[in-house]
Amino acid sequence: MDLKDKVVIITGATSGIGLACARVFGKAGARIWITGRSQVKLDETLLMLQKEGVTCAGGLCDASDPAQNEKMAKDVKDKFGTIDILINNAGISMRALFRDLDLKVFHQVMDINFWGSVYATKYCMDEIVKNKGAIIGISSINGFRGTPARTAYTASKFAMNGFFESLRTELMKLGVHVLVVCPGFTASNIRNNALMADGSQQKESPRDEEKMMTSEEVAEAILKALRKKKRDLVLTRQGKLASFLNKWVPGLMDKVVYNHMAREKDSPFK
Ligand SMILES: NC(=O)c1ccc[n+]([C@@H]2O[C@H](COP(=O)([O-])OP(=O)(O)OC[C@H]3O[C@@H](n4cnc5c(N)ncnc54)[C@H](OP(=O)(O)O)[C@@H]3O)[C@@H](O)[C@H]2O)c1
């Protein structure tokens, strides 16, 4: 796909993978629309991208609010005339045992990660179908393999995978490309902003962010997968191994995942 002048919406693009996608897709010639929940962060990000030569604009949009998603699609059409590609990236994580977890936190994670993708896709769909464009879901390794103390996050990503697989098949004869991306551990703010049992933020990452794949590497891989019209993109060696082992020896994977996550700093289980 030639990205020159294509209109690309990236939800939640003020940091991490979303910001890196804005850079990478923008430098490939696309016109970029970014969203987030903070006007200050949005303005700073747009200024930074413009200085780097990216054609971009953006607007506030809380992914969990259907009306704000509807407005986002309208604003993008008003500004750029159409929508070619939607990257459903906005997301948050959580970390708590299910028995301790306030159900409000469970809802919040589902509302942003899963419902946010549904709303944005719904309101951008007609333009994307008209242009035979693409819909990308930024899921996770947790989209096919559960992790203890991440029940809400895992549920939201499994739901995303099911939604996009069904949609891909539904759109098969209309020329729309649906790509599901499952990144492994990637350096970003996701673990700092992850919600604890009571909904407060974790603030500090329990993992060594420097040893992870970078958000820029993830964004480059997404662009490559889009160009190759891939259905799925599973990232990191650890992620690919998890995918393989979970298919063939899921019982062994339960033990491996439990032991691995129990070793995390301040793990809520041992
Ligand atoms: N990093 C990883 O290890 C990893 C692994 C697998 C999958 N992923 C997925 O990758 C995606 C991006 O995460 P990231 O790692 O880049 O995290 P990040 O650095 O925390 O970025 C998340 C972005 O989403 C935005 N956001 C959060 N809640 C939002 C909401 N309600 N409405 C609109 N925007 C919202 C944030 O902006 P504001 O806070 O300003 O709104 C921020 O721009 C997520 O879907 C995540 O699940 C990440």
The ligand as a Gaussian input file, in Angstrom:
#p B3LYP/6-31G(d) Opt

LIG

0 1
 N        3.985000      -1.711000      25.843000
 C        3.716000      -3.009000      25.835000
 O        4.453000      -3.818000      26.428000
 C        2.533000      -3.518000      25.065000
 C        2.461000      -4.888000      24.777000
 C        1.368000      -5.370000      24.086000
 C        0.368000      -4.514000      23.667000
 N        0.442000      -3.184000      23.948000
 C       -0.662000      -2.320000      23.511000
 O       -0.162000      -1.221000      22.788000
 C       -1.094000      -0.137000      22.886000
 C       -0.334000       1.128000      23.203000
 O        0.248000       1.019000      24.479000
 P        1.688000       1.605000      24.856000
 O        2.496000       0.483000      25.337000
 O        2.209000       2.451000      23.786000
 O        1.283000       2.461000      26.157000
 P        1.420000       3.997000      26.538000
 O        2.799000       4.488000      26.295000
 O        0.862000       4.093000      27.901000
 O        0.441000       4.720000      25.498000
 C       -0.946000       4.601000      25.592000
 C       -1.594000       5.721000      24.802000
 O       -3.011000       5.542000      24.874000
 C       -3.604000       6.753000      25.326000
 N       -4.804000       6.462000      26.088000
 C       -4.945000       5.795000      27.247000
 N       -6.229000       5.743000      27.605000
 C       -6.917000       6.404000      26.651000
 C       -8.284000       6.698000      26.451000
 N       -9.224000       6.334000      27.341000
 N       -8.636000       7.394000      25.348000
 C       -7.710000       7.791000      24.458000
 N       -6.414000       7.548000      24.587000
 C       -6.022000       6.859000      25.676000
 C       -2.524000       7.466000      26.148000
 O       -2.705000       8.864000      26.146000
 P       -3.418000       9.696000      27.314000
 O       -3.054000       9.031000      28.606000
 O       -2.870000      11.061000      27.131000
 O       -4.876000       9.640000      27.027000
 C       -1.277000       7.098000      25.343000
 O       -1.116000       7.999000      24.283000
 C       -2.105000      -0.530000      23.957000
 O       -3.287000      -0.967000      23.347000
 C       -1.425000      -1.691000      24.667000
 O       -2.355000      -2.595000      25.235000
 C        1.516000      -2.667000      24.637000

